[in-house]
Amino acid sequence: MQNDAMLTQLGYVPNEALMEQLKRIQKNTLGYEKIEKHILDLNDHLKVNNAYVALSNSKDYFKIKIESPTPGLAGEAHEKIQHFSEKFKVKIEKLPKKETYYILGYGQ
């Protein structure tokens, strides 16, 4: 997939800075080519839970952010993220005391 298409599907308007950030994330994400499509699928599945995949501003990783208004929706989002991690063997890291995960890469 082209980088501009990836950014667009994640809700960004591609520009040079975002393209460079995405390239750093791709390099930093182990096995990126194996999980790229699954990241977009996860983003689509999480939308109903007010959660999404985004580019992290603090680390060169994709982040998963949960902004669900209810505990039930948040719980469903956490379950979807766990399922994604287990099914596709994607290593994730939950940030302490936050509704945020980092997608670290393929293989656990």
Protein Blocks (a to p, Z undefined) as FASTA:
>chain_A
ZZklmmmmnopacdfklmmmmmmmmmmmghklmmmmmmmmmmmmmmmnopacdddfkbcc
dddddfbfbfklmmmmmmmmmmmmmmnopacdddehiacdcdfbgcZZ
